[in-house]
Amino acid sequence: MICNDISSASSLEELLRNATDAGFPADIGKPHCERYKQLKDKFASYPVEIGAMSSSYENWSKEAQEKAKVIAKLENEQERCTQLADLFAEDPIVFLNRHDVAHTNKVQEKAREILKCFNNWDLTYYELYIMLCATVVHDIGNVFGRKGHERNIKTLLDTECTDILPDSVERRIIARIARAHGGSISGNSDTISNLKEFDMVNNQKIRERLLAAVLRFADELADDSTRANHPALKIDIISEASKIYHIYSAALHTVELRKNDFNHAYEVILAYEFDTNIAATLYGKIGQQKYLIDEIYDRTLKMERERRYCIRYLRPYCPLERIKVQITITSANDEFSSYPITYTLEESGYPSVPFASIKDVDHNIKTGSELLAELRKEGILNE
């Protein structure tokens, strides 16, 4: 068991390195910690972002050719010109925020924080090994394109990793847990329930649902400023369709799991900060324009939905009961002038459907356009 060692270890990888062979299935091959290291090294420089960009352009090119054929048949010349202009104004490039080894490390860091909140311990070192392998491969399917990327994990493991992970059962379990971090299975977004609550693998206990829930929520928490491509933002080379994802991450400077001393439950603390120039900018996103504040509202609501989903499998171990959001918008002209926004996402009252919009949380919270009017009124935004 790792409960006695997790606080003293600086990372989950260190925990795995310090494990004795007694914590793993009997094996005549390489030690499991060595297998994990080789797996991580293999995908450390995997061209995930480049693959996603290439795939997005190829898909757009095919769709554009088909649309152009339809447009060419229009009788009205002005309509043809207008639709062609709209077609080629579309931004086909998906410039993903970081899906590299730094993101893997951040997911593992957040997974360690979740595990440190556990109050019912019996996680084994073999389960830790399986989960760490799943964190390494959970995003590698993006190399073939963003859409349905989680479905390509098993294929990549079976074609490129049989020398590192010779056990086909292990590869299947790792792929199943990694795939459940998002997407859908047979059209159902409830991916974790497709996993086994309890299974024996190589005479060792594996709780697929528990490990998948830790990985999935850790991935949700790992979207802070370390994930933004700051050099690309600085020289402004990120496409309009992707810029808001990097701007969002850059604004999220703190993600913390904090224990509530009153009821001993845990809270997720999210702290954002950005200036009024960013607040007043409309960013393109999938055929629409959006203020960063509205993106933050949508993303925090999504995180609350993920918390409610993952807590089904985490609750016996880790009581994550709410998300507290702190947003600070500073004046671009006066660093001592700022506008705070705070709200809490949690279940309360009689159970109902999850929040449909930020107004369901607090009707006083201002949307992007409402916020700009308030910032001008307060003298924080000068145009």
C-alpha positions in Angstrom: 0.0 0.0 0.0 1.2 3.5 -0.7 -0.7 5.4 2.0 2.3 5.7 4.3 4.7 6.8 1.5 2.7 9.3 -0.6 3.3 12.4 1.7 7.0 11.9 1.8 7.5 11.3 -1.9 7.8 14.3 -4.2 6.0 12.6 -7.0 4.0 9.5 -8.0 7.0 8.5 -10.1 9.2 8.5 -7.0 6.7 6.3 -5.3 6.8 3.8 -8.1 10.6 3.9 -8.2 10.8 3.1 -4.4 8.3 0.2 -4.6 9.6 -3.3 -3.9 9.0 -6.2 -6.3 6.6 -7.6 -3.8 4.1 -5.0 -4.8 3.8 -6.3 -8.4 2.9 -9.6 -10.2 5.7 -12.1 -10.4 7.4 -11.5 -13.7 10.6 -12.7 -15.3 11.0 -9.6 -17.5 11.8 -6.0 -16.8 10.7 -4.4 -13.5 7.5 -2.5 -13.8 9.0 0.8 -12.9 11.5 0.4 -15.8 8.6 -0.5 -18.2 6.8 2.7 -17.1 9.9 4.8 -17.7 10.5 3.3 -21.1 6.8 4.0 -22.0 7.1 7.6 -20.9 10.4 8.1 -22.7 8.9 6.7 -25.9 6.1 9.3 -26.0 8.0 12.2 -24.5 8.5 13.9 -27.8 5.6 12.3 -29.7 4.3 14.8 -32.3 0.8 15.1 -30.9 0.3 18.8 -31.6 1.7 18.5 -35.2 -0.4 15.5 -35.9 -3.5 17.2 -34.7 -2.7 20.3 -36.8 -2.1 18.2 -39.9 -5.3 16.2 -39.4 -7.4 19.3 -38.9 -6.1 20.9 -42.1 -6.6 17.7 -44.1 -10.2 17.3 -42.9 -10.9 21.0 -43.7 -9.4 20.6 -47.1 -11.7 17.7 -48.0 -14.7 19.5 -46.7 -13.8 22.7 -48.5 -13.5 20.9 -51.8 -17.0 19.4 -51.4 -18.5 22.8 -50.3 -16.8 24.6 -53.2 -18.4 22.2 -55.7 -21.8 23.1 -54.3 -21.1 26.8 -54.2 -19.9 26.7 -57.8 -23.4 25.6 -58.9 -25.0 28.7 -57.5 -26.5 30.9 -60.2 -26.1 34.2 -58.4 -22.5 35.4 -58.9 -22.6 37.7 -55.8 -23.8 34.8 -53.7 -21.1 32.5 -55.0 -18.4 35.1 -54.2 -19.8 35.7 -50.7 -20.0 32.0 -49.8 -16.5 31.3 -51.2 -15.1 34.2 -49.1 -16.8 32.8 -46.0 -15.5 29.3 -46.8 -11.9 30.4 -47.0 -12.2 32.7 -44.0 -12.7 29.6 -41.9 -9.7 28.8 -39.7 -8.9 25.1 -40.4 -5.9 24.8 -38.0 -6.3 23.3 -34.5 -3.3 24.5 -32.5 -3.6 22.4 -29.3 -2.4 23.6 -26.0 0.3 21.4 -24.6 -0.2 17.6 -24.8 3.5 16.8 -24.2 5.4 15.4 -21.3 4.9 18.6 -19.3 1.1 17.9 -19.5 1.7 14.3 -18.4 3.7 15.6 -15.4 0.9 18.1 -14.5 -1.8 15.4 -14.7 0.3 13.2 -12.4 0.9 16.1 -10.0 -2.9 16.6 -9.8 -3.5 12.9 -9.4 -1.1 12.9 -6.5 -3.0 15.8 -4.9 -6.2 13.8 -5.3 -4.7 10.7 -3.8 -3.3 12.7 -0.8 -7.0 13.6 0.0 -7.9 9.9 0.3 -9.3 9.0 3.7 -9.8 5.3 2.9 -6.6 3.8 1.8 -5.8 0.5 0.1 -4.4 1.6 -3.3 -1.7 -0.9 -4.4 1.6 -0.2 -6.2 0.4 -2.2 -9.2 -2.7 0.0 -9.4 -0.4 3.0 -9.2 1.7 1.6 -12.1 -1.3 1.0 -14.3 -2.6 4.5 -13.6 0.7 6.2 -14.3 1.0 4.3 -17.7 -2.5 5.5 -18.5 -1.6 9.1 -17.8 1.3 8.8 -20.3 -0.9 7.6 -23.1 -4.3 9.3 -22.5 -3.7 12.0 -25.1 -1.4 10.3 -27.7 -4.4 9.5 -30.0 -4.4 13.2 -30.8 -1.6 12.5 -33.2 -4.3 11.3 -35.6 -6.6 14.2 -35.0 -8.5 15.7 -32.1 -11.9 14.1 -32.9 -12.2 10.7 -31.2 -8.6 10.7 -30.2 -9.2 8.5 -27.2 -10.2 5.6 -29.5 -6.7 5.4 -31.0 -4.9 4.6 -27.7 -5.2 0.8 -27.9 -4.1 0.7 -31.5 -0.9 2.7 -30.7 -0.1 0.5 -27.7 -0.6 -2.7 -29.7 1.5 -1.5 -32.6 4.2 0.4 -31.0 4.6 -0.8 -27.4 4.5 -4.6 -27.4 8.3 -4.6 -26.5 7.7 -2.3 -23.6 4.4 -3.8 -22.4 4.5 -7.4 -23.6 1.5 -8.4 -21.5 -1.6 -7.9 -23.7 -3.9 -7.9 -20.6 -1.9 -5.0 -19.1 -2.1 -3.1 -22.4 -5.9 -3.6 -22.6 -6.4 -2.4 -19.0 -4.2 0.7 -19.5 -6.0 1.6 -22.7 -9.4 1.2 -21.1 -8.6 3.5 -18.2 -6.9 6.1 -20.5 -9.8 6.0 -23.0 -12.3 6.8 -20.2 -10.8 10.3 -19.7 -13.2 11.7 -22.2 -15.2 11.2 -25.4 -17.8 8.6 -25.6 -18.3 4.8 -25.9 -21.0 3.7 -28.2 -22.4 7.2 -28.2 -22.5 7.4 -24.4 -20.5 10.0 -22.6 -20.7 7.9 -19.4 -17.4 6.2 -20.2 -16.3 5.2 -16.6 -19.3 2.9 -16.0 -18.1 0.8 -19.0 -15.1 -0.2 -16.9 -15.0 -2.9 -14.3 -15.5 -1.9 -10.7 -13.1 -4.6 -9.6 -11.0 -7.0 -11.6 -8.1 -9.4 -11.0 -5.2 -8.9 -13.4 -2.2 -11.1 -13.0 -3.4 -12.1 -9.6 -3.5 -8.5 -8.5 -6.6 -6.3 -7.7 -7.3 -3.5 -10.1 -10.2 -1.0 -9.7 -10.6 0.3 -13.2 -13.4 2.8 -12.3 -11.5 4.3 -9.4 -8.3 4.7 -11.3 -10.1 6.2 -14.3 -11.9 8.7 -12.1 -8.6 9.9 -10.6 -7.1 10.2 -14.0 -10.1 11.9 -15.5 -10.5 14.6 -12.8 -6.7 15.1 -12.6 -6.7 15.8 -16.3 -9.5 18.3 -15.8 -7.5 20.1 -13.1 -4.3 20.2 -15.2 -5.3 23.0 -17.5 -3.5 25.9 -15.7 -0.9 28.4 -17.0 1.7 25.7 -17.6 -0.3 24.3 -20.4 -0.5 27.5 -22.5 2.1 28.1 -25.2 3.4 31.4 -23.9 6.0 32.0 -26.7 3.4 31.4 -29.4 1.0 33.8 -27.6 3.7 36.4 -27.3 4.5 36.5 -31.0 0.9 36.0 -31.9 1.2 32.9 -34.2 -1.7 30.9 -32.7 -4.7 30.7 -35.1 -7.9 32.5 -34.1 -9.8 29.2 -33.7 -7.3 28.0 -31.0 -6.2 31.2 -29.3 -8.8 31.2 -26.6 -7.7 27.8 -25.3 -4.2 29.2 -24.6 -5.5 32.5 -23.3 -7.7 30.5 -20.8 -4.8 28.4 -19.6 -2.6 31.5 -19.2 -5.2 33.2 -17.0 -5.5 30.2 -14.6 -2.6 30.7 -12.3 -3.7 28.5 -9.3 -5.4 25.2 -9.0 -5.5 23.9 -5.4 -7.2 21.2 -3.5 -7.9 22.6 0.0 -9.4 20.9 3.1 -12.4 22.5 4.7 -11.6 22.5 8.4 -15.3 22.7 9.3 -16.5 19.5 7.7 -13.2 18.0 6.6 -14.3 17.8 3.0 -12.1 19.1 0.1 -12.6 22.0 -2.2 -11.1 22.8 -5.6 -9.8 26.4 -5.6 -9.4 28.0 -9.1 -7.8 31.4 -9.3 -7.7 33.4 -12.6 -6.2 36.8 -13.4 -6.1 38.8 -16.6 -6.2 42.5 -17.6 -9.0 44.6 -19.1 -7.4 44.4 -22.6 -8.0 40.7 -22.6 -11.4 41.1 -21.0 -12.5 43.4 -23.8 -11.2 41.1 -26.6 -13.6 38.8 -28.6 -11.9 35.5 -29.5 -13.0 33.3 -32.3 -14.1 29.8 -31.3 -15.8 27.3 -33.7 -17.8 29.7 -35.7 -18.5 32.1 -32.9 -16.9 34.9 -31.0 -16.5 34.8 -27.3 -15.1 36.8 -24.4 -12.6 35.1 -22.1 -14.9 35.5 -19.1 -17.7 33.6 -20.8 -15.2 30.8 -21.6 -14.2 30.7 -18.0 -17.9 30.4 -16.9 -18.4 27.5 -19.4 -15.2 25.7 -18.4 -15.8 26.0 -14.7 -19.4 24.7 -15.2 -17.9 21.8 -17.2 -15.4 21.1 -14.4 -18.3 21.0 -11.9 -20.1 18.5 -14.1 -16.9 16.4 -14.2 -16.6 16.7 -10.4 -20.2 15.4 -9.9 -19.5 12.6 -12.4 -16.1 11.5 -11.0 -17.2 11.8 -7.3 -19.5 8.8 -7.9 -16.4 6.7 -8.0 -14.2 8.8 -5.7 -16.6 9.6 -2.8 -15.7 6.5 -0.6 -12.1 7.7 -0.8 -12.0 11.4 -1.5 -14.8 13.9 -0.6 -14.4 16.6 -3.2 -17.5 18.6 -2.5 -17.3 21.9 -4.3 -15.4 24.3 -6.6 -14.6 27.8 -5.6 -13.7 30.3 -8.4 -11.8 33.5 -7.9 -11.4 35.8 -10.9 -9.4 39.1 -10.8 -9.6 41.5 -13.7 -6.9 44.2 -13.4 -6.8 47.5 -15.2 -4.4 47.5 -18.1 -3.5 51.1 -17.1 -3.4 50.8 -13.3 -2.2 47.7 -11.5 -3.9 48.8 -8.3 -7.3 48.9 -9.9 -9.1 45.6 -10.2 -12.5 44.0 -10.4 -13.2 40.7 -8.5 -15.6 38.0 -9.4 -16.2 35.0 -7.1 -18.7 32.1 -7.1 -19.0 28.6 -5.7 -20.2 25.5 -7.7 -21.7 22.8 -5.6 -24.8 20.7 -5.1 -27.4 22.4 -2.9 -31.1 22.3 -2.2 -33.3 19.6 -3.8 -31.4 17.7 -6.5 -31.9 19.1 -10.0 -30.2 19.0 -13.4 -26.7 20.5 -13.5 -26.4 24.2 -14.2 -27.3 25.2 -17.7 -25.5 28.5 -17.5 -23.6 30.7 -15.1 -26.8 32.6 -14.3 -28.2 29.4 -12.6 -25.3 29.8 -10.1 -25.9 33.4 -9.3 -28.1 35.8 -11.4 -25.9 38.7 -10.3 -22.8 37.3 -12.2 -22.2 39.3 -15.3 -21.7 37.8 -18.8 -18.9 39.1 -21.1 -20.9 42.0 -22.6 -22.4 42.9 -19.2 -19.0 42.8 -17.6 -17.5 45.3 -20.1 -20.3 47.7 -19.3 -19.6 47.4 -15.6 -15.8 47.8 -16.1 -16.4 51.0 -18.0 -18.8 52.2 -15.3 -16.2 51.5 -12.6 -13.5 53.3 -14.6 -11.4 50.2 -14.8 -11.7 49.9 -18.6 -10.8 52.9 -20.6 -11.3 52.8 -24.4 
